[in-house]
Structure formats: C-alpha cells, structure tokens
Amino acid sequence: MKFVDEAKIVVRAGNGGSGSASFRREKFEPKGGPDGGDGGKGGDVILIGDEGLNTLIDFRHKKSFEAERGVSGRGRQMYGKQGQNLIIKVPVGTEVYDLEMDIKVGDITEHQQQIIAAHGGKGGLGNMHFKSSRNRAPQQFTSGEEGQKRQLRLELKVLADVGLLGFPNAGKSTYVDAVSHAKPKIADYPFTTLYPALGVVSIDSETSFVVADIPGLIEGAAEGAGLGIQFLKHLQRTGLLLHMVELPAYEGMPEPVEQVQALEHELEKFSNELQGKERWLVFTKADLMPKEEIKTKVAQYKKELDWQGSVFVISSISRTGLTDLNQHIADYLSKSNEDIWD
C-alpha cells in the first residue's frame, strides 16, 4: 500500500431544516391555531480514529465530504428529523488543521477518539413559536442555519516510543524485522523503505514498546533531499531516537562519523525539539567486522564525535546485542513514564 501522510479535504456539515408555517385544520376547528413544527438540525462531520488504518491514501481521490441536511418541520407540531452525522475514519496519529483560520483543530491520538470537524446548522423555528396575544395567526417561520464548511489539512504522524534514525542501508529495517513481527522491505540497496513501518517489541508478558522505521535520510533532508523530509516529522512523537550507523560503511555512503555529524545537522535545521530528544548511537552489522576491530573503531568514533550518550553495537543477522539494547530501551521508557507521573 502506498503511504500518504498528508491530505487536504473540504468538509461541509448539513444545513438545518426549515421551520413550518402551518395551521391546525380539523373538522370542528377549521380555523385552528398555528402548529408548524421546527426543522431538524443538520448532521455533523465527525473524524474518528481507527487503529486499523496507517495511511491517508483514501483522501487522495475523494476530497469533498458533506453530511446530511436536516428535514424541514411539518404541521401538527411535527419536528423535522435531524440529519445523519457523517463519520470519516482517519489513522490514529492524525493532526487536523483548519487551512482558512490557520489553526490546529485537534489531534487524534487514540482509537475511536472523535473530533467534530464541522457542526451542523440549527433547525429553523415553526410558526407555533411566534403566536402571541396580538398575533394569533403568525405566518412567520425561520429557515434552517447553514452547516459549517471548512477546508482541512490532515497530517499523519506515527505514534511510536522509539524512532530509528540513519542513512539509507544502515540496518534499520533489518533491526525491526529481527525484534518484532513487522516485515519491512529489506534489500542490499539504499531506500528500500519508502514509508514508515511500525513494529511492537515485546520484552516480557507485561513490557513492550513500539518502534518506528522511517526511510533513510541523507544530507540535505531538511531541505527536501532524498525521501527524508516528509518523514522527519514522524520522529517528533517518539520518546527516544536510535541513531543507527553501519560499521562498515555501505559503498557510496559517508563514513560513520560523517553520517552522524550530517544527520545531527539535519535534525537541528528541521526542529529544535527533535534535535534535543534523547538519542543513542547504535552501530549495526557487527557480524561483518572482527570483534577487536569493532572495539577499536567504536572507541575512535566516540572520540571523534565527543559522544557522551549511550552507545550500543548490534547485529540483527546474528542477533548480537539485541537483547541488551531492547532491555535498555524498555528501562529508559519505563523511567521516563515514571518521571511524567511524579
């Protein structure tokens, strides 16, 4: 399925039904009083989160949505039926913006969470409301109000505990494949990941976390180079970033230290918030290099980068270091959650 993480749509709530100007006409009351009923309220347009969706592709071709209008009132004080609400399903993690007012309408972060994107118009009043001692046969009634119309921008940001950051072919997808049931595309060439993939990593029966694999970034990603710019925002919701760097650099890619420095620069240009997130350095593909050489290289890279944070060495193929890394992630996230509630 093609991944689409932004969409622009127009939503219009239903108009309210008009009130009725009617008079009671019965056998023994040929000139009865006013009995016109009110019109029904127009239907709302409601966005609802659906955890079964992971893309906004449904809005690529259908961009206009309109709820049902309210039914007009009738005689004998019969009120018009309310227009049916229009339910639009969106992925969990969708942010909703009003384009004309330039404001954020809401953020859908949970399954079945609802946002009223456009309110239906009120129904009009029937003539029975206008009866008075001076006006016993009112002809007045009011039309229903127009439903709200809005131009919206939907922006999907995946919800994950851990985000994977790195150049193409750094081993991000292989890691997700090794530690979860997600099956991202894996191949021996760059840019095999074309859209974010989520995987759930289970530590034990009570402990797990969600990891997000985004397309590989390259220098200039914050300005639109490569595939990264449209996916950097997906890392904004994560609690921890793993900066994954392959030990033997892939042919044509910068050396490990250059990769880290380049992507640090991209994070800083894209968002101060993103640049300030907790980030660990994870060297991948350890199975392709002798252990003693790994120790020497890692020590060299840490010194050149003046890296003060956590450092891990893994191989997703041989599963070296995966248990240790995942346990440290779980411990970190657990402590972070405790700090939030303290």
C-alpha positions in Angstrom: 0.0 0.0 0.0 1.3 3.5 -0.9 1.9 5.6 2.2 0.3 9.1 2.2 0.9 11.2 5.2 -0.8 14.5 4.2 -4.2 15.3 2.7 -6.4 18.3 2.1 -10.1 17.9 2.2 -13.3 20.0 2.3 -16.0 19.1 4.8 -19.4 20.6 5.0 -22.0 19.8 7.7 -25.6 19.5 6.9 -27.9 22.6 6.7 -30.7 22.8 9.3 -34.2 22.1 8.1 -36.6 25.0 7.8 -39.5 25.5 10.2 -43.1 25.1 9.0 -45.8 27.7 8.8 -48.9 25.6 9.3 -52.3 25.9 11.0 -54.5 23.3 12.6 -57.4 22.4 10.3 -59.7 19.9 11.9 -63.4 19.1 11.5 -64.6 21.2 14.3 -61.7 23.7 14.3 -61.5 25.0 10.7 -59.5 28.0 11.9 -57.2 26.4 14.5 -54.1 27.9 15.8 -50.5 27.7 14.4 -48.9 24.2 14.6 -45.9 24.4 12.4 -43.0 22.2 13.7 -39.3 23.0 13.8 -36.8 21.9 11.3 -34.2 19.2 12.2 -30.6 20.0 12.9 -28.1 19.3 10.1 -25.7 16.4 10.5 -22.1 17.0 11.9 -19.0 15.9 10.1 -17.0 13.8 12.6 -13.5 12.5 12.3 -12.8 9.3 14.3 -9.5 7.5 14.9 -9.2 4.0 13.6 -6.1 2.0 14.6 -6.6 -0.3 11.6 -5.6 2.5 9.3 -2.0 3.6 8.7 -2.3 5.9 5.7 -4.4 8.9 4.4 -4.5 7.4 0.9 -8.3 7.2 1.0 -8.3 11.0 0.7 -6.2 11.1 -2.4 -9.2 10.9 -4.8 -12.1 11.8 -2.6 -11.6 15.2 -1.1 -15.1 16.6 -0.5 -17.4 15.3 2.2 -20.9 16.5 3.1 -23.2 15.5 6.0 -27.0 15.1 5.6 -29.2 18.1 6.0 -32.0 18.3 8.5 -35.6 17.7 7.4 -38.0 20.6 7.4 -40.7 20.7 10.0 -44.4 19.9 9.2 -47.8 20.7 10.5 -49.3 19.2 13.7 -46.2 20.3 15.5 -44.2 17.6 13.7 -40.4 18.3 14.1 -38.1 17.5 11.2 -35.7 14.6 11.5 -32.1 15.5 12.3 -29.6 15.0 9.5 -27.4 12.0 9.9 -23.8 12.6 11.0 -21.1 11.8 8.6 -18.3 9.7 10.1 -14.9 9.9 8.5 -12.3 7.4 9.7 -8.7 8.5 9.9 -5.5 6.8 11.2 -4.6 7.2 14.9 -1.9 9.9 15.0 -3.7 12.3 12.6 -3.4 16.0 13.3 -6.2 18.2 11.9 -5.7 21.8 10.8 -8.1 24.5 9.5 -6.5 26.0 6.4 -8.5 29.2 6.3 -8.1 30.1 10.0 -4.6 28.6 10.2 -5.3 26.9 13.5 -5.0 23.3 14.8 -8.4 21.8 15.2 -7.3 18.7 17.1 -5.1 15.7 17.4 -6.4 12.1 17.2 -4.1 10.0 19.4 -6.4 7.2 20.4 -8.6 4.5 18.8 -12.2 5.7 18.5 -11.4 9.2 19.6 -13.7 11.7 17.8 -13.3 15.3 16.6 -16.3 17.3 15.3 -14.7 18.8 12.2 -17.9 20.7 11.1 -21.0 21.5 13.1 -24.4 21.0 11.5 -26.8 24.0 11.2 -29.6 24.5 13.7 -33.1 23.8 12.5 -35.5 26.7 11.8 -38.4 27.5 14.1 -42.1 26.7 13.1 -44.8 29.3 13.3 -46.1 28.0 16.6 -43.2 29.8 18.3 -44.5 33.2 17.1 -48.0 33.0 18.5 -48.9 35.8 20.8 -52.0 37.6 22.1 -51.6 40.2 19.4 -50.7 37.7 16.6 -52.9 34.7 16.8 -52.2 33.5 13.2 -48.5 34.1 12.7 -47.1 33.4 9.2 -43.5 33.7 10.4 -41.1 30.8 10.4 -37.3 30.7 10.1 -35.1 28.8 7.7 -32.5 26.4 9.0 -29.0 27.6 9.5 -26.3 26.6 7.1 -23.9 23.9 8.1 -20.3 24.8 8.8 -17.9 24.4 5.9 -14.2 24.0 6.4 -11.1 23.3 4.5 -8.9 20.9 6.4 -5.4 19.6 6.2 -4.8 16.2 7.7 -1.3 15.3 8.7 -0.3 11.9 9.9 2.5 11.5 12.4 3.0 7.9 13.5 2.8 7.1 17.2 5.8 5.2 18.4 8.0 5.0 21.5 11.3 4.7 19.6 12.3 6.2 16.3 15.1 4.9 14.1 17.3 7.5 12.5 20.0 6.9 10.0 21.3 6.9 6.4 19.9 4.5 3.9 21.1 0.9 4.3 22.0 1.5 8.0 20.2 -1.7 9.1 17.0 -0.1 10.5 14.6 -2.3 8.7 16.6 -5.4 9.5 16.5 -4.5 13.2 12.7 -4.0 13.1 12.4 -7.4 11.3 14.6 -9.1 13.9 12.9 -7.8 17.1 9.2 -7.6 16.1 6.6 -9.2 13.9 6.7 -6.3 11.4 8.0 -7.2 8.0 9.5 -4.1 6.4 11.1 -4.4 3.0 14.8 -5.4 3.2 17.3 -5.4 0.4 21.0 -4.7 -0.3 20.5 -1.3 -1.8 19.5 2.1 -0.4 16.0 3.5 0.0 14.2 0.1 0.3 12.0 1.7 3.0 9.5 4.1 1.3 7.1 4.7 4.1 7.2 4.4 7.9 6.8 0.9 9.4 5.8 0.2 13.0 6.8 -2.8 15.0 6.0 -3.9 18.5 8.9 -5.2 20.5 7.9 -7.5 23.5 10.3 -7.8 26.4 8.0 -10.0 28.5 4.3 -10.5 29.0 3.9 -7.0 30.6 6.5 -4.9 28.8 6.7 -3.8 25.2 7.4 -0.8 23.1 6.6 0.4 19.6 9.5 1.2 17.2 9.1 3.3 14.0 11.3 2.7 11.0 11.4 5.7 8.6 13.0 6.0 5.2 16.8 6.6 5.3 17.9 10.2 5.5 20.7 11.8 3.6 22.5 15.2 3.9 20.1 17.9 2.9 17.0 16.0 4.1 15.6 19.1 5.9 15.5 20.9 2.6 14.0 18.1 0.7 16.9 15.9 -0.4 16.1 12.2 -0.7 13.0 10.7 0.9 13.6 12.0 4.4 12.0 15.5 4.6 8.4 14.2 4.5 9.1 11.7 7.2 11.3 13.6 9.7 8.1 14.8 11.4 7.2 11.2 12.3 10.1 11.2 14.8 8.6 14.1 16.7 6.2 11.9 18.7 8.9 9.4 19.8 10.4 9.3 23.2 13.8 8.0 22.1 15.8 8.1 18.9 18.3 5.4 17.9 20.9 6.8 15.6 21.8 3.7 13.6 25.2 3.6 11.8 26.6 0.7 9.9 30.2 -0.2 11.0 31.5 -1.0 7.5 30.0 2.0 5.6 27.9 1.0 2.6 29.6 1.7 -0.8 29.0 5.3 -1.7 27.8 6.4 1.7 29.8 8.8 4.0 32.0 7.3 6.8 30.2 6.7 10.2 31.4 9.9 11.8 30.4 12.0 8.8 26.9 10.3 8.8 26.3 11.2 12.5 27.5 14.8 12.0 25.4 15.2 8.9 22.2 14.0 10.5 22.8 15.9 13.7 22.8 19.0 11.4 19.6 17.9 9.7 17.8 17.4 13.0 18.9 20.9 14.2 17.7 22.5 10.9 14.4 20.7 11.0 13.3 21.1 14.6 14.9 22.2 17.8 12.6 19.8 19.6 13.7 16.9 17.5 17.4 17.8 17.8 17.0 17.9 21.6 15.5 14.4 22.0 17.4 11.7 23.8 19.5 9.9 21.2 21.6 6.8 21.4 24.3 5.7 19.0 23.8 2.2 17.7 26.4 0.6 15.4 24.9 -2.1 13.2 26.2 -5.1 11.2 28.7 -6.1 13.8 28.8 -9.6 12.2 30.8 -8.1 9.3 33.8 -7.0 11.3 36.1 -8.8 13.8 35.4 -8.0 17.5 38.8 -6.4 18.2 38.4 -4.1 15.2 34.9 -3.2 16.3 36.2 -2.1 19.7 38.9 0.0 18.1 36.6 1.6 15.6 33.8 2.4 18.2 36.3 4.0 20.5 37.7 6.0 17.6 34.3 7.2 16.5 33.2 8.2 20.1 36.3 10.2 20.5 36.0 12.0 17.1 32.3 12.8 17.8 32.9 13.6 21.5 29.9 11.4 22.1 28.6 11.5 25.7 25.5 9.4 25.3 24.8 5.7 25.3 26.5 3.5 22.7 25.5 0.0 21.5 26.8 -2.5 19.0 24.4 -4.9 17.4 24.0 -7.4 14.6 20.4 -8.1 13.6 21.5 -11.0 11.5 23.4 -12.8 14.2 21.2 -11.2 16.9 24.3 -9.9 18.7 23.5 -7.2 21.3 19.7 -7.1 20.5 18.5 -8.3 24.0 20.8 -5.8 25.8 19.7 -2.9 23.6 16.0 -3.7 23.9 16.1 -4.1 27.6 17.9 -0.8 28.0 15.2 0.8 25.8 12.4 -0.7 27.9 14.1 0.5 31.1 14.6 4.0 29.8 11.0 4.3 28.6 9.7 3.0 31.9 11.7 5.5 33.9 10.6 8.3 31.5 6.9 7.4 32.2 7.5 7.4 35.9 9.1 10.9 35.7 6.0 12.1 33.9 3.6 10.9 36.7 5.8 12.0 39.6 
